[in-house]
Structures are given as structure tokens and as C-alpha cells.
Amino acid sequence: EKVGAGQPRKATVQASHAIQQAKIALHPPPMPPVEAPKAKAATIPAHCGDGNCVHPETVATCFADCPGVTTQPMCGEEPHSDPQGNAVVDGRGHHVRNAAECCDACAAHAKKNPQRPCNSWVFCYMPHCWSADNGNTHLFGECWLKWQADPTHPLYGQRGKYTEEYRRRNRDKHLSGNYPEDKNSVEAMRPFNIVPGSRRNVSVPTHVSWSGGVMGVKVDLSVKWTTDADGTMRSSAGDVVVDYRPWESREQNLKRGVKSEQMK
């Protein structure tokens, strides 16, 4: 049984909506003419930055809020986040239609693999999801399934909004190199008219361009996060999490301020 699975038509509509949102992000529509405010509005207008992705907000017009949470609560989804973990399924060869299907895949993997079950997942909902590993090109539909040793202390690689210093330091990481030409990548790029082999041209977004979750974790979406230039994550509640670097020794990570539970 799939987590949060709906009727076939509902799943198709959700997938179509996800692709349409990604297309709008790649080619934003022209801004409509400004109209004079009405004396009485029928509904409260959307406010970009309030954490709620509501009409008429889209990924293109309000990336801070959209696409928002699109999965069931048990998926632990946090928009604009990249949960850590050892990859048990490489997303570059594992594409799904939306975040809900990625969560479903994680739950299904956990049932079949009790030794290292998937307990965290990451979904790419943009035509080209910007990432710090500029040697790879991550495309719409990528679904990474991961295993964390202690999901009661969930780990994240990046969260929320990038600071301006982070964006400045990493501005050219995806402004060079070419789009891949393998079969899976070509299929992922087709809906967005990205030409295989063409030059990449994606600048650093304002926020982490992935959505992910740690299964069963309750996320307080009222808490806002930023990711600093050195990878340190800071929350509006005062939490500070230093980025764990697996290529460094335990002593080096501890010296930088990484918590011991991040290195399990």
C-alpha cells in the first residue's frame, strides 16, 4: 500500500501540475498590468514570504513559498530542504512525477530493506535543480532515497534561504558545463525543451531548490532557515547547525562545531 496514494486520475493531475509549475519556473509569464486596488477584496490576497503557497503564487512568482508541502504528514516534508543520509537509491537514475511518489518510494523501500531502510528522501521539482555539486546536473523528477542512522535526530545538508554571501561565492557553479545526453536525462529534459548537450545557464536560486523529508518527523514550518556561505544552517528559533563534511575526519568536524550525533 502506498503512502498517501490517491486514485489514478488524482496522481496524473498532480504530476501534470508539478510539470506545469516547473515549466513556469523555466519560462515565467509576463507580468500583468497593475490594476488599482478594489475597495473590498473578495479574498485575502496572497503574500509572498508567509510560508503558504496559495493562488496566484507559483514557483516562478514566489519561490520562497512554493511549491509548499504536497505530501502526507508522515512524509516529514520540508520545502527547500536537502535531508542528508547514505543514498540507498541514486536519484539520477530514479525519476518520479512528484514529491508524493518519492515519499511512497521511500516507504516501499523501507518495507523491503530492513537493514538499511529508506527513511529520508529528496525530490527535484525544478527543470534543473541547482546544487553545490556542480559536476552533476540534477533534473526534474529525481528522487533520492536515503538512510539516516538516527532519524530521531534528522540531518540536513541545506535548508531554507541561501544568504547573499553564499550566492555570491557559488554564482558560477552551473553557468558552465553542458547538459547531459544520456537516455534518462534526455527524457527528463524533454518536457522543458532543454537541448541535450547545450550549455548550462542556471544561477544560484534564492532558496534550496529541492524538497525533502525525514519519514515520521514533524516539521515546524513556522521556523525559517538560512544556509550560510560555509554551509552553516541557522533558524529563526536560534538554532545553529554546522554542516557535516564526510570527507573530513571526525576530529576536524568536531573542531568546526559539528555535533557528534550528526556523524553517526
C-alpha positions, 0 to 999 in steps of 0.5 A: 500500500502506498503512502498517501496514494490517491486514485489514478486520475488524482496522481496524473493531475498532480504530476501534470501540475508539478510539470506545469509549475516547473515549466513556469519556473523555466519560462515565467509569464509576463507580468500583468498590468497593475490594476488599482486596488478594489475597495473590498477584496473578495479574498485575502490576497496572497503574500509572498514570504508567509510560508503558504503557497496559495493562488496566484503564487507559483514557483516562478512568482514566489519561490520562497513559498512554493511549491509548499508541502504536497505530501502526507504528514508522515512524509516529514516534508520540508520545502527547500530542504536537502535531508542528508543520509547514505543514498540507498537509491541514486536519484539520477537514475530514479525519476518520479512525477512528484514529491508524493511518489518519492515519499511512497518510494521511500516507504516501499523501500523501507518495507523491503530493506530492513537493514538499511531502510529508506527513511529520508528522501529528496525530490527535484521539482525544478527543470534543473535543480541547482546544487553545490555539486556542480559536476552533476546536473540534477533534473526534474523528477529525481528522487533520492532515497536515503538512510539516516542512522538516527532519524530521531535526530534528522540531518540536513545538508541545506535548508531554507534561504541561501544568504547573499554571501553564499550566492555570491561565492557559488554564482558560477557553479552551473553557468558552465558545463553542458547538459547531459545526453544520456537516455534518462536525462534526455527524457527528463529534459524533454518536457522543458525543451532543454537541448541535450548537450547545450550549455548550462545557464542556471544561477544560484536560486534564492532558496534550496531548490529541492524538497525533502523529508525525514519519514515520521518527523514533524516539521515546524514550518513556522521556523525559517532557515538560512544556509550560510556561505560555509554551509552553516544552517541557522533558524529563526528559533536560534538554532545553529547547525554546522554542516557535516563534511564526510570527507573530513575526519571526525576530529576536524568536524568536531573542531568546526562545531559539528555535533557528534550525533550528526556523524553517526 
